Amino acid sequence: MNKYWIGVASKDHVENGVKLGICQFCHGKSSPAKRLRKGDFVIYYSSKHTMGGSDFYQKFTAIGVVKDDAPYQVEMENGFKPFRRNIDYLDATHLDIKPLIPILPFIKNKSSWEYVFRYGFLEIDQESFDIIASGMLGFNPLNHAEKKMNKSPIWDISTATKEEAEFVDKKLIESIRNQIHLTQETILKNYIIKDEGNIIAGINTLIMPWGILYIDVLFVDEDYRYKGLGTALLKRVEDEAKAMGAALSNLTSFDFQARDFYIKQGYEIFGVLEGAPEGHTLYFLKKRL
């Protein structure tokens, strides 16, 4: 069974080790190197940019797999002979530890969290490894390795045609139909208001087959706002949806759009997505019909 280890070294030392494809711990001591087994995973944590420096880094900086069977010594300057292991490093991004502190099981003391790294080498649990590795790699290497062992095919992903997209929608509805009662097929309810032949307001909606009204678009020309057009359009589709058995309406609105208008119409916020786009907020609203 694979084990999971963390070594502690400055960022510059880790980067050098990655280039050489090696790891060493605690200034090259033999004991940590001997504990590793072929196939074990090693993660490096770098508290500082440079050894002995004062500039904090506090990120996980490398991840790899042990690929040899035993440690070996190399002779360096001034009689220094560190024990090393050969590592197959993976292409990883550096991962800030601070957002992970509350959820990493191996960090027991959340207030004095760096204390756990004091010895420069430690074994961690698989859950902690999964969290760190997924953040650094974008995937879980354990699952990836299992797929490679099972020789899973590389699936071809292509752009769907309109007919193929409709097929996907149909299959989803079939799956949902097996789980819940569907009131009807999806129904589009789209209305417009004109003035002298020009469209000045409109609403595009869907009544989903599980009895929920979705407001996709509600538009009122700037010159015609605050005249009750939006309210009239919204009430029209809400009344029709309710008559068809819908019990809930939902929609989204950016902070620079009509959030306050919808709240006045009886909608309530049930979700918030910040930074979408940067500097703005997307609100999710609902209303019982």
C-alpha positions as CSV (number, residue, x, y, z in Angstrom):
1,M,0.0,0.0,0.0
2,N,1.3,3.4,-1.0
3,K,2.2,5.9,1.7
4,Y,2.2,9.7,1.5
5,W,5.0,11.9,2.8
6,I,5.8,15.6,3.1
7,G,9.3,17.0,3.1
8,V,10.2,20.5,4.1
9,A,12.7,22.6,2.1
10,S,13.0,26.1,0.8
11,K,11.5,26.9,-2.6
12,D,14.9,27.2,-4.4
13,H,16.1,23.9,-3.0
14,V,12.9,22.2,-4.1
15,E,13.2,23.6,-7.6
16,N,16.8,22.3,-7.8
17,G,15.6,18.8,-6.6
18,V,12.9,18.8,-9.3
19,K,15.5,19.5,-12.0
20,L,17.7,16.7,-10.8
21,G,14.7,14.3,-10.2
22,I,15.7,13.6,-6.6
23,C,14.6,14.2,-3.0
24,Q,16.4,14.4,0.3
25,F,15.2,15.3,3.7
26,C,16.5,16.8,6.9
27,H,19.9,17.9,5.4
28,G,20.4,14.5,3.7
29,K,19.8,12.2,6.7
30,S,19.4,8.5,5.9
31,S,16.5,7.7,8.2
32,P,13.8,9.6,6.2
33,A,15.1,8.3,2.9
34,K,15.0,4.7,4.1
35,R,11.3,5.0,5.1
36,L,10.2,5.7,1.5
37,R,9.1,2.7,-0.6
38,K,8.9,2.6,-4.4
39,G,5.5,4.0,-5.5
40,D,5.1,6.2,-2.4
41,F,4.1,9.8,-3.0
42,V,6.2,12.8,-1.9
43,I,5.0,16.4,-1.5
44,Y,7.3,19.3,-0.7
45,Y,6.3,22.2,1.4
46,S,8.3,25.4,1.3
47,S,7.9,27.8,4.2
48,K,10.6,30.2,2.7
49,H,11.8,31.3,-0.7
50,T,15.4,30.6,0.3
51,M,17.1,28.6,3.0
52,G,17.7,30.8,6.0
53,G,15.9,33.7,4.4
54,S,13.2,35.8,6.0
55,D,10.8,35.9,3.0
56,F,7.9,33.6,3.6
57,Y,6.5,31.5,0.8
58,Q,4.2,29.0,2.6
59,K,3.2,26.8,-0.4
60,F,3.3,23.2,-1.5
61,T,5.9,23.3,-4.3
62,A,6.4,19.9,-5.7
63,I,4.8,16.4,-5.9
64,G,6.1,13.2,-7.2
65,V,6.4,9.4,-7.0
66,V,9.4,7.4,-5.6
67,K,10.8,5.4,-8.5
68,D,13.8,3.6,-7.0
69,D,14.1,0.7,-4.5
70,A,16.5,2.1,-1.9
71,P,18.4,5.3,-0.9
72,Y,21.8,6.1,-2.1
73,Q,24.6,8.6,-1.1
74,V,26.2,11.2,-3.2
75,E,29.4,13.1,-2.4
76,M,29.3,16.8,-2.5
77,E,31.6,19.7,-1.4
78,N,33.2,19.8,2.0
79,G,32.6,16.1,2.6
80,F,28.8,16.4,2.6
81,K,27.2,13.0,1.6
82,P,23.4,13.3,1.6
83,F,21.1,10.3,1.2
84,R,18.8,10.7,-1.7
85,R,15.9,9.0,-3.5
86,N,15.0,9.3,-7.2
87,I,11.6,10.9,-7.8
88,D,9.3,11.1,-10.9
89,Y,8.0,14.6,-10.4
90,L,4.6,15.5,-11.8
91,D,3.8,18.8,-13.6
92,A,2.3,20.7,-10.7
93,T,1.4,24.3,-9.7
94,H,2.5,25.7,-6.4
95,L,-0.4,25.6,-3.9
96,D,-1.0,28.1,-1.0
97,I,-1.4,26.2,2.2
98,K,-3.3,28.9,4.1
99,P,-6.8,28.3,2.5
100,L,-6.3,24.6,3.2
101,I,-5.5,24.7,6.9
102,P,-9.1,24.3,8.1
103,I,-9.7,21.2,6.0
104,L,-6.3,19.3,6.1
105,P,-6.8,16.5,8.7
106,F,-3.0,16.1,9.4
107,I,-2.9,19.7,10.8
108,K,-4.5,19.2,14.2
109,N,-3.6,22.5,15.7
110,K,-5.1,25.1,13.3
111,S,-3.8,28.1,15.2
112,S,-0.1,26.9,15.3
113,W,-0.3,25.0,12.1
114,E,3.4,25.3,11.0
115,Y,4.4,23.4,14.1
116,V,3.6,20.2,12.3
117,F,6.4,20.8,9.9
118,R,9.1,21.2,12.6
119,Y,11.0,18.0,11.9
120,G,11.2,18.5,8.2
121,F,9.7,15.2,7.2
122,L,6.3,13.6,8.1
123,E,3.8,11.0,6.9
124,I,0.3,12.2,6.1
125,D,-3.1,10.5,5.7
126,Q,-4.6,9.8,2.3
127,E,-7.4,12.4,2.7
128,S,-4.9,15.2,3.2
129,F,-2.9,13.9,0.3
130,D,-6.0,13.9,-2.0
131,I,-6.7,17.5,-1.1
132,I,-3.2,18.8,-1.7
133,A,-2.6,16.7,-4.8
134,S,-5.9,17.6,-6.4
135,G,-5.1,21.3,-5.9
136,M,-1.6,21.1,-7.3
137,L,-2.4,18.8,-10.3
138,G,-6.0,19.5,-11.1
139,F,-6.7,15.8,-10.7
140,N,-6.2,13.0,-8.2
141,P,-3.1,11.1,-9.2
142,L,-4.4,7.9,-7.4
143,N,-7.5,7.8,-9.7
144,H,-5.3,8.7,-12.7
145,A,-2.9,5.9,-12.0
146,E,-5.8,3.5,-11.5
147,K,-7.3,4.5,-14.9
148,K,-3.9,4.0,-16.5
149,M,-3.7,0.5,-15.0
150,N,-7.1,-0.3,-16.3
151,K,-6.1,1.0,-19.7
152,S,-9.1,3.3,-20.0
153,P,-9.6,4.7,-23.5
154,I,-8.9,8.3,-24.4
155,W,-12.3,9.6,-25.3
156,D,-12.8,11.9,-28.2
157,I,-14.6,15.1,-27.3
158,S,-16.2,16.9,-30.3
159,T,-18.5,19.9,-30.8
160,A,-22.2,18.8,-30.7
161,T,-24.6,19.6,-33.5
162,K,-28.0,21.1,-32.7
163,E,-29.6,17.6,-33.1
164,E,-26.9,16.0,-30.9
165,A,-27.5,18.7,-28.2
166,E,-31.2,18.0,-28.3
167,F,-30.5,14.3,-27.9
168,V,-28.4,15.1,-24.8
169,D,-31.3,17.1,-23.4
170,K,-33.7,14.3,-24.2
171,K,-31.6,11.7,-22.3
172,L,-31.4,14.0,-19.3
173,I,-35.1,14.4,-19.2
174,E,-35.5,10.6,-19.5
175,S,-33.2,10.2,-16.5
176,I,-35.1,12.8,-14.5
177,R,-38.4,11.1,-15.4
178,N,-37.3,8.0,-13.6
179,Q,-36.8,9.9,-10.4
180,I,-39.6,12.5,-10.2
181,H,-43.0,13.2,-11.6
182,L,-42.9,15.4,-14.7
183,T,-45.9,17.7,-15.2
184,Q,-45.4,18.3,-18.9
185,E,-42.8,18.8,-21.6
186,T,-40.6,22.0,-21.4
187,I,-42.7,24.9,-22.6
188,L,-41.4,28.2,-23.9
189,K,-43.3,31.3,-22.9
190,N,-42.0,34.4,-24.7
191,Y,-43.8,37.7,-25.0
192,I,-43.0,41.1,-26.3
193,I,-44.6,44.6,-26.1
194,K,-44.4,47.0,-29.1
195,D,-44.8,50.7,-29.5
196,E,-45.4,51.9,-33.0
197,G,-44.1,48.7,-34.4
198,N,-40.9,48.7,-32.3
199,I,-40.2,46.2,-29.6
200,I,-39.8,48.1,-26.3
201,A,-40.0,45.2,-23.9
202,G,-39.9,41.4,-23.8
203,I,-39.6,38.3,-21.7
204,N,-38.2,34.8,-22.5
205,T,-39.1,32.0,-20.1
206,L,-39.2,28.3,-19.8
207,I,-41.7,26.2,-17.8
208,M,-39.7,23.2,-16.9
209,P,-41.3,19.7,-16.9
210,W,-40.9,19.4,-13.2
211,G,-43.2,22.4,-12.5
212,I,-40.6,25.2,-12.2
213,L,-40.7,28.5,-14.1
214,Y,-37.3,29.9,-15.2
215,I,-37.1,33.5,-16.2
216,D,-34.3,33.6,-18.8
217,V,-34.5,37.2,-20.1
218,L,-36.6,40.2,-19.1
219,F,-35.9,43.3,-21.1
220,V,-37.4,46.8,-21.0
221,D,-36.0,49.6,-23.2
222,E,-34.4,52.4,-21.2
223,D,-36.9,55.0,-22.5
224,Y,-39.9,52.9,-21.2
225,R,-38.7,51.9,-17.8
226,Y,-40.7,52.6,-14.6
227,K,-43.9,52.4,-16.5
228,G,-45.0,48.9,-15.3
229,L,-44.0,47.0,-18.5
230,G,-41.6,44.6,-16.7
231,T,-44.1,44.0,-13.9
232,A,-46.9,43.2,-16.5
233,L,-44.7,40.8,-18.5
234,L,-43.5,39.0,-15.3
235,K,-47.0,38.7,-14.0
236,R,-48.2,37.3,-17.3
237,V,-45.8,34.4,-17.3
238,E,-46.1,33.7,-13.6
239,D,-49.9,33.5,-13.8
240,E,-49.7,31.1,-16.8
241,A,-47.1,29.0,-15.2
242,K,-49.1,28.7,-12.0
243,A,-52.2,27.8,-14.0
244,M,-50.1,24.9,-15.5
245,G,-49.1,23.6,-12.1
246,A,-45.8,25.4,-11.5
247,A,-45.1,26.1,-7.9
248,L,-41.8,27.9,-8.1
249,S,-40.1,30.6,-10.2
250,N,-36.4,31.3,-10.3
251,L,-33.9,33.5,-12.2
252,T,-30.5,35.2,-12.0
253,S,-29.6,38.8,-11.9
254,F,-26.3,40.7,-11.8
255,D,-25.8,43.5,-9.2
256,F,-26.0,46.1,-12.0
257,Q,-29.3,44.7,-13.3
258,A,-32.7,44.3,-11.8
259,R,-32.1,42.6,-8.5
260,D,-34.1,45.1,-6.5
261,F,-37.0,45.0,-9.0
262,Y,-37.3,41.3,-8.6
263,I,-37.2,41.6,-4.8
264,K,-40.1,44.1,-5.0
265,Q,-42.0,41.5,-7.1
266,G,-41.7,39.0,-4.2
267,Y,-38.5,37.2,-5.1
268,E,-35.9,36.3,-2.5
269,I,-32.2,35.7,-2.8
270,F,-31.1,32.2,-2.2
271,G,-27.6,32.2,-3.7
272,V,-24.7,34.6,-4.4
273,L,-21.8,34.1,-6.8
274,E,-19.2,36.8,-6.2
275,G,-16.5,37.8,-8.8
276,A,-18.7,36.9,-11.8
277,P,-17.4,38.9,-13.6
278,E,-14.6,40.4,-11.5
279,G,-15.9,43.2,-9.3
280,H,-19.5,42.2,-9.7
281,T,-22.0,39.7,-8.1
282,L,-24.5,37.3,-9.7
283,Y,-27.6,36.7,-7.6
284,F,-29.9,33.7,-7.7
285,L,-33.5,34.5,-6.8
286,K,-36.7,32.4,-6.3
287,K,-40.4,33.0,-5.6
288,R,-43.2,30.7,-4.6
289,L,-46.1,31.0,-7.0
